[in-house]
Amino acid sequence: MLATTTPFLDRTLRHIKPQMFASFSLSKSSKLFHHLLHSVTVGKKQQQQMDTARKPTIVFNANNNQCPSAKLIFSAAASVAATAMLIRSVAKDFVPLELRDYIFFKIKNLILSFRSEITLVIEEFDGLNENLLYKAAELYLEPTIPPDTKRIKLALPKRQGKISFSLESNEEIVDNFNGVQVKWRFVSKNFPPKNIPGSDPYNPLLLTTEARFFELSFHKKHKETILNNYMQHILEISKDLEEEKKTLKLFTLKSDRYSGRIGDMWQALNLDHPATFQTLAMDSDLKRKIMLDLDRFMKRKEYYKRVGKAWKRGYLLFGPPGTGKSSLIAAMANYLNFDVYDLELTEIKGDSELRKLLISTGNKSIIVVEDIDCSLEFQDRLAQTRAMMPQGLHRHMQVPQQQMTLSGLLNFIDGLWSSCGDERIIVFTTNHKDRLDPALLRPGRIDVQIHMSYITPCGFKMLASNYLGITEHPQLLEIEELLKTTKVTPAEVGELLMKDEGTEKVLQGLIQFLQTTLSDAAAELQPGMSQQYGEKVGRDLFL
């Protein structure tokens, strides 16, 4: 076999000289290709003439029924394979990569020109950013996977409680949209792992890469229908499916966020808080007003766009500790199906980091800043500490080089950076509203102020129903009368109602607690303290 192909190889190599590629350029690729093809063709014809002179001619027709022997067939197949391998080796060694890519590109285009189908490719990533259309296609295809599909991939995401279905690699399904047949194919390609520079040479870190994408094929006459109508249909359906599958998340700052990417600055946990507006120990009218405000906010996307404002809303929850501020935030998240971002201002090293954190938060979320008065005071103390220290000394001590400013916080609320996202609610909480800067409270930054007061008779009825399962009891009236003149928080009352001692004993214990609290408050009204106490009571009642 090798002997028969050697003369052909010699003649081919005589026509190919290394000097031909010394000044190779894409402009000469066509001439070089024709020259190489002519050389191969001439050599092959000469070889065939020599073989014909040496061997007898075998004629095949229907009359003599003569068939070639198996030896002749295998010999011919081996010769063809050897010739193909030879051409491939020559092309790989002597034909530049640019020329080979050009040839394959032209051949591929020639083949595709005879096809009546168009194929769209939807990749998982668009550069470094996640391709939202890929995620939408993944959600859309999950309920359309037919039962006769050979391979289906199941997964239970770490932070979700529902099993997800997806196509295995190279599996295909057919979808129909307004009479148009669309064929989907999922493709996954793995690339060889690469060593991460800078890692331990004895224990190197390997970076594995996987490219995943969908191929969407259809007849080319339906191109406009697919691009304009079908794609929009996929986005709308996937949006509804995402809402159904969504598991609420509670995001908090990562301790190692400085070395990661922007999207890696938060770590998430499932938010399984059971609080709802039906279970909150609040005044019924106040709960109804909050829900109406949230509903109106969700329906006014076009209104916010028309008036030129970012689609966000600011809330301030103020009141004593234990009055249910955190429970109200959880109830709002469950009501809107929004994720919650717990933004701890004392962990932020400057205004620039605050902007990065804002950019990395998702839409349809509640950004919570708890104890805003304490956070701002902490930043002020840091600034005073740096100012009082000798120049250069703070670099050698655990004092941050930068600190967040009130101006940066205000820009975070209603500046240019506040428009980086839609459907966001910003909630501030504080135990001391009077300590807040008036610039923070103006309309446009804080849209709704909610006073979380001590428990009221209405709130107690809700707690009694939730904890004890009762709506009527002889002792309830006595407790309600005591609550009108006693200041206790819902947390204190709820703790007493959780005692497993029977309804009678629990209610009697609550009555004794309220009477003791009322007696202690009366004992504080001494001659030198009456005026101060009266002012405090008046201020709380006004708020």
C-alpha positions in Angstrom: 0.0 0.0 0.0 2.8 2.4 1.0 4.7 1.4 -2.2 1.8 2.4 -4.5 1.3 5.8 -2.8 5.0 6.7 -2.7 5.4 7.8 -6.3 2.2 9.9 -6.0 3.7 11.5 -2.8 7.0 12.2 -4.5 5.3 13.9 -7.5 3.1 15.9 -5.2 6.0 17.1 -3.0 8.0 18.2 -6.1 5.3 20.8 -6.8 5.1 22.0 -3.2 8.1 24.1 -2.1 8.6 25.7 1.3 9.4 29.0 -0.4 5.8 29.1 -1.5 4.7 29.9 2.1 7.5 32.3 3.0 5.4 35.3 2.1 2.0 33.7 2.5 -1.0 36.0 2.7 -4.8 35.5 2.5 -4.8 37.3 -0.9 -2.7 34.4 -2.4 -4.7 31.6 -0.8 -6.9 31.0 -3.8 -4.0 30.6 -6.3 -2.1 28.4 -3.9 -5.1 26.1 -3.4 -5.6 25.7 -7.2 -1.9 24.9 -7.7 -2.0 22.3 -5.0 -5.2 20.8 -6.3 -3.8 20.6 -9.9 -0.7 18.8 -8.6 -2.7 16.2 -6.8 -5.0 15.6 -9.8 -2.1 15.2 -12.3 -0.3 12.8 -10.0 -3.5 10.7 -9.5 -4.1 10.4 -13.2 -0.6 9.3 -13.9 -0.9 6.7 -11.2 -4.1 5.4 -12.7 -2.6 5.1 -16.2 0.3 3.0 -14.8 -2.1 0.8 -12.8 -4.2 0.2 -15.9 -1.2 -0.9 -18.0 -0.2 -3.4 -15.4 -3.6 -5.0 -14.5 -6.3 -6.4 -16.7 -9.5 -4.5 -17.1 -12.5 -6.0 -15.4 -15.9 -5.2 -16.9 -19.1 -5.4 -14.9 -22.4 -5.9 -16.5 -25.7 -7.5 -15.9 -25.0 -10.5 -18.2 -21.8 -12.0 -16.8 -22.7 -11.2 -13.1 -19.0 -10.8 -12.4 -18.2 -9.2 -9.0 -14.9 -7.9 -7.7 -13.2 -10.0 -5.1 -13.0 -9.1 -1.5 -9.3 -8.6 -1.7 -9.7 -6.1 -4.5 -12.3 -4.1 -2.5 -10.2 -4.0 0.6 -7.2 -3.0 -1.4 -9.0 -0.1 -3.1 -10.5 1.0 0.3 -7.1 0.9 1.9 -5.6 2.9 -1.0 -8.3 5.6 -0.7 -7.8 5.8 3.0 -4.1 6.1 2.7 -4.4 8.8 0.1 -6.8 10.7 2.3 -4.5 10.5 5.2 -1.6 11.6 3.0 -3.5 14.6 1.8 -4.6 15.5 5.3 -1.0 15.2 6.5 0.4 17.4 3.7 -2.3 20.0 4.2 -1.7 20.1 8.0 2.1 20.4 7.5 2.3 22.7 4.6 -1.0 24.5 4.2 -1.3 27.5 6.6 -4.1 27.5 9.2 -5.7 30.6 7.6 -6.0 28.9 4.3 -7.5 25.7 5.8 -10.1 27.8 7.7 -10.9 29.7 4.6 -11.5 26.5 2.6 -13.6 24.9 5.3 -15.6 28.2 5.6 -16.3 28.3 1.9 -17.3 24.6 1.8 -19.6 25.0 4.8 -21.3 28.1 3.2 -21.7 26.2 -0.1 -23.4 23.3 1.7 -25.7 25.6 3.8 -26.7 27.5 0.6 -28.7 24.5 -0.5 -30.5 24.1 2.8 -34.0 25.6 3.3 -33.5 25.8 7.1 -32.1 28.6 9.3 -30.4 27.8 12.6 -30.2 30.3 15.4 -27.7 29.8 18.2 -28.5 31.0 21.8 -25.4 30.8 23.9 -25.4 30.7 27.7 -23.1 33.8 28.1 -22.9 37.0 26.1 -19.2 37.8 26.7 -18.8 37.9 30.5 -22.5 38.5 31.1 -25.3 36.0 31.5 -27.5 35.7 28.4 -31.0 36.3 29.6 -32.5 34.8 26.4 -30.7 31.5 27.2 -32.3 31.4 30.7 -35.7 32.2 29.2 -35.3 29.4 26.6 -34.3 26.9 29.4 -37.4 27.8 31.4 -39.7 27.7 28.3 -38.5 24.3 27.1 -38.9 22.6 30.5 -42.7 22.0 30.4 -42.6 21.2 26.6 -40.2 18.2 26.9 -42.3 15.3 25.5 -42.6 12.1 27.5 -40.9 10.1 24.7 -37.6 12.0 25.0 -34.8 9.5 25.4 -32.7 11.4 28.0 -33.9 14.0 30.4 -31.6 15.7 33.0 -32.9 16.2 36.5 -31.4 18.6 39.0 -32.3 19.9 42.5 -30.6 23.4 42.8 -28.9 24.0 46.1 -30.9 27.1 46.9 -34.2 25.9 45.5 -36.7 23.3 46.7 -38.1 22.2 43.3 -36.7 19.7 40.8 -35.9 21.1 37.4 -36.0 19.3 34.1 -33.7 20.0 31.2 -32.5 18.4 28.0 -29.4 16.2 27.9 -26.7 17.1 25.4 -27.6 16.6 21.7 -31.2 15.9 22.6 -33.9 17.4 20.3 -37.5 18.4 20.8 -40.0 19.9 18.3 -42.2 22.9 19.2 -45.1 24.4 17.2 -45.9 28.1 17.2 -48.8 29.3 15.1 -48.4 26.5 12.6 -44.6 26.9 12.4 -42.5 23.9 13.3 -39.4 24.7 15.4 -36.7 22.2 16.2 -34.7 22.8 19.4 -31.4 21.1 20.1 -29.3 21.4 23.2 -25.5 21.3 22.8 -22.8 21.1 25.4 -19.1 21.1 24.7 -16.3 20.5 27.2 -12.9 22.0 26.7 -9.6 20.6 28.2 -8.9 22.0 31.7 -6.3 24.7 32.1 -4.0 25.5 35.0 -4.8 28.8 36.8 -1.7 31.0 36.8 -0.3 31.7 40.3 -1.7 28.5 41.9 0.4 26.0 43.8 2.6 24.1 41.3 2.3 20.9 43.4 -1.4 21.2 43.8 -2.5 23.3 40.8 -6.0 24.7 40.4 -7.7 23.6 37.1 -10.1 25.7 35.3 -12.7 23.6 33.4 -14.7 25.2 30.6 -18.0 24.1 29.2 -19.8 25.9 26.4 -23.6 25.4 26.4 -26.0 26.7 23.9 -29.3 26.0 22.1 -29.7 25.5 18.4 -33.1 26.7 17.0 -33.9 25.5 13.5 -36.8 26.4 11.3 -37.7 27.1 7.6 -36.2 30.3 6.4 -39.5 31.6 5.1 -40.6 31.9 8.8 -37.6 34.0 9.9 -39.6 37.2 10.6 -42.2 35.3 12.6 -39.6 33.6 14.8 -37.6 36.7 15.5 -40.4 39.1 16.1 -43.2 36.9 17.6 -41.8 33.6 18.8 -38.9 35.2 20.7 -41.3 37.6 22.5 -43.6 34.6 23.3 -40.7 32.8 24.9 -39.8 35.8 27.1 -43.4 36.2 28.3 -44.0 32.5 29.1 -40.6 32.2 30.8 -41.3 35.2 33.0 -44.5 33.6 34.3 -42.7 30.2 34.8 -39.9 31.9 36.7 -42.3 33.5 39.1 -43.9 30.1 39.8 -40.5 28.4 40.4 -38.9 31.2 42.3 -37.6 30.5 45.8 -37.2 33.7 47.8 -33.6 34.5 48.8 -32.0 36.4 51.6 -28.7 38.0 50.4 -25.9 39.1 52.7 -22.5 40.5 52.0 -19.6 38.1 51.4 -16.6 38.5 53.6 -14.2 37.8 50.6 -16.1 40.0 48.1 -13.1 42.2 47.4 -11.3 39.4 45.4 -14.4 38.3 43.4 -16.4 39.6 40.5 -19.2 42.1 40.8 -21.8 39.3 40.7 -20.0 37.4 43.5 -20.4 40.1 46.2 -23.4 38.6 47.8 -24.1 35.2 49.3 -27.7 33.8 49.4 -29.8 31.7 51.7 -33.4 30.6 51.3 -35.8 33.0 52.8 -38.4 30.8 54.6 -39.8 33.4 56.9 -43.5 32.6 57.6 -44.7 36.2 58.2 -47.6 37.4 56.1 -49.9 40.4 56.4 -52.5 38.0 57.7 -50.4 37.1 60.7 -48.9 40.5 61.5 -49.9 41.9 64.9 -50.7 45.3 63.4 -53.7 47.6 63.1 -55.9 46.3 60.3 -56.2 49.7 58.6 -52.4 50.2 58.6 -51.9 46.8 57.0 -54.5 47.5 54.3 -52.9 50.8 53.5 -49.4 49.2 53.1 -50.8 46.5 50.8 -52.6 49.0 48.7 -49.5 51.1 48.4 -47.5 48.1 47.3 -50.1 47.1 44.7 -50.2 50.6 43.3 -46.4 50.6 43.0 -46.3 47.3 41.1 -48.8 48.6 38.5 -47.2 51.9 37.8 -44.1 51.0 35.7 -45.2 53.1 32.7 -46.2 55.9 35.0 -42.7 56.1 36.6 -41.2 56.0 33.1 -43.5 58.8 31.9 -42.6 61.1 34.7 -38.9 60.3 34.5 -38.4 58.6 37.8 -36.7 55.4 38.8 -39.1 52.6 39.4 -38.4 52.3 43.2 -40.1 53.1 46.5 -38.6 54.0 49.8 -40.0 53.0 53.2 -38.9 54.1 56.7 -40.0 51.8 59.6 -39.4 53.4 63.0 -40.3 52.5 66.5 -39.1 50.7 69.6 -37.3 47.4 69.4 -39.5 44.3 69.2 -42.4 46.1 67.4 -42.3 43.8 64.3 -40.1 45.8 61.8 -38.3 42.7 60.6 -41.6 40.7 60.4 -43.1 43.5 58.3 -40.2 43.3 55.8 -40.6 39.5 55.5 -44.3 39.9 55.0 -43.7 42.5 52.2 -41.2 40.1 50.5 -43.7 37.2 50.7 -46.5 39.4 49.4 -44.5 40.7 46.4 -42.4 37.5 45.9 -39.3 39.7 46.1 -35.8 38.7 47.2 -34.2 40.6 50.2 -30.8 42.1 50.3 -29.5 42.8 53.8 -27.2 45.8 53.3 -24.9 46.3 56.4 -23.5 49.8 56.0 -20.9 49.3 58.7 -19.2 46.7 56.5 -18.9 49.0 53.5 -15.6 50.8 53.1 -16.6 53.7 50.8 -19.1 55.2 48.4 -17.6 53.3 45.5 -18.2 50.0 47.1 -21.8 51.0 47.8 -22.3 51.7 44.1 -20.9 48.3 43.2 -23.2 46.6 45.6 -26.2 48.4 44.2 -25.3 47.4 40.7 -25.0 43.8 41.7 -28.5 43.6 43.2 -31.2 42.1 41.1 -34.5 43.5 40.1 -37.7 42.7 42.0 -35.9 43.0 45.3 -36.1 44.7 48.7 -32.9 46.4 49.9 -32.9 46.6 53.7 -30.8 48.9 55.7 -31.4 48.2 59.4 -30.6 50.7 62.2 -29.7 53.4 59.7 -29.0 55.9 62.6 -26.4 53.6 64.1 -24.8 52.9 60.8 -24.3 56.6 60.0 -23.0 57.3 63.5 -20.5 54.5 63.1 -19.2 56.0 59.9 -19.0 59.4 61.5 -16.9 58.0 64.4 -14.6 56.4 61.9 -14.1 59.8 60.2 -13.4 61.5 63.5 -10.9 58.8 64.5 -9.0 59.2 61.2 -8.9 63.0 61.6 -7.6 62.8 65.2 -4.8 60.4 64.4 -1.3 61.6 63.3 -0.8 61.6 59.6 0.3 58.2 58.3 -0.4 56.4 61.6 -3.8 55.2 60.6 -2.2 53.2 57.8 -0.5 50.9 60.3 -3.6 50.4 62.4 -7.0 48.8 61.7 -8.7 52.0 60.6 -10.3 52.0 57.1 -8.8 54.3 54.6 -12.2 55.3 53.3 -15.6 55.6 54.8 -19.1 55.9 53.4 -20.6 59.4 53.4 -24.1 60.7 53.8 -23.8 62.1 50.3 -23.0 58.7 48.9 -26.0 57.2 50.7 -28.3 59.9 49.3 -27.0 59.2 45.8 -27.7 55.5 46.5 -31.3 56.3 47.2 -32.3 58.8 44.5 -29.2 59.7 42.5 -28.1 58.4 39.1 -27.1 55.1 40.6 -30.6 54.5 41.9 -31.9 54.0 38.4 -29.7 50.9 37.9 -32.6 48.5 38.2 -36.3 48.2 38.3 -39.0 47.2 40.8 -36.9 47.9 43.8 -38.0 48.8 47.3 -35.6 50.3 49.8 -36.5 49.9 53.5 -34.7 51.7 56.3 -35.4 50.9 59.9 -34.5 52.8 63.0 -35.3 52.9 66.7 -34.7 56.7 66.9 -36.2 58.7 64.0 -35.2 62.0 65.6 -31.5 61.1 65.1 -31.8 61.0 61.3 -30.6 63.8 59.0 -33.6 65.7 57.6 -32.1 65.3 54.1 -32.7 61.6 54.3 -36.4 62.0 55.1 -37.5 64.3 52.3 -40.0 63.0 49.8 -38.5 61.2 46.9 -36.0 59.4 49.2 -38.4 58.2 51.8 -41.9 57.9 50.3 -43.7 56.1 53.2 -43.0 56.4 56.9 -44.6 53.7 59.1 -44.6 54.0 62.8 -44.2 50.5 64.4 -46.0 51.2 67.7 -46.5 49.2 70.9 -49.1 46.5 70.6 -52.7 47.6 70.3 -55.9 45.7 71.2 -56.4 44.9 67.5 -52.9 43.5 67.3 -53.4 41.4 70.4 -56.5 39.8 68.8 -54.3 38.7 65.9 -51.7 37.3 68.3 -54.3 35.4 70.3 -55.7 33.9 67.2 -52.2 32.9 65.9 -50.7 31.6 69.1 -53.8 30.2 71.0 -56.3 29.7 68.3 -59.0 31.7 70.1 -61.1 34.7 69.1 -63.3 34.9 72.1 -62.6 34.4 75.8 -63.7 36.1 79.0 -60.2 37.3 79.9 -59.6 38.9 76.5 -61.6 42.0 77.3 -59.6 42.6 80.5 -56.3 42.2 78.5 -57.5 44.7 75.9 -58.3 47.3 78.5 -54.9 46.9 80.1 -53.2 47.3 76.7 -54.8 50.7 76.2 -52.7 52.1 79.0 -49.7 49.8 79.0 -46.7 50.0 76.6 -45.5 46.5 75.7 -44.2 45.3 72.4 -45.7 42.5 70.3 -42.5 40.5 70.9 -43.0 40.6 74.7 -46.7 39.5 74.4 -45.9 36.8 71.8 -43.2 35.3 74.1 -45.8 35.0 76.9 -48.4 33.4 74.7 -45.9 30.7 73.6 -45.8 29.1 77.0 -47.3 25.7 76.9 -49.4 25.9 80.1 -52.9 25.9 78.8 -55.0 28.9 77.6 -56.3 29.9 81.1 -52.8 30.0 82.7 -51.3 31.8 79.7 -53.9 34.5 79.7 -53.7 34.9 83.5 -49.9 35.2 83.2 -50.2 37.9 80.6 -52.6 39.8 82.8 -50.2 39.7 85.7 -47.4 40.9 83.4 -49.4 43.8 82.1 -50.4 44.8 85.7 -46.8 44.7 86.8 -45.6 46.8 83.8 -48.3 49.4 84.5 -47.3 49.5 88.2 -43.7 50.0 87.3 -44.5 52.8 84.9 -46.6 54.5 87.6 -43.8 54.2 90.2 -41.5 56.1 87.9 -43.8 59.2 88.1 -41.9 60.7 91.0 -42.0 64.5 91.7 -38.7 65.1 89.8 -39.5 62.8 86.8 -43.2 63.5 86.1 -42.5 66.2 83.5 -39.9 64.2 81.6 -42.1 61.1 81.5 -45.1 63.2 80.4 -43.0 64.6 77.5 -41.9 61.1 76.5 -45.5 59.7 76.5 -46.7 62.7 74.5 -44.0 62.2 71.9 -44.7 58.5 71.5 -48.4 59.1 71.2 -47.9 61.8 68.5 -45.7 59.5 66.5 
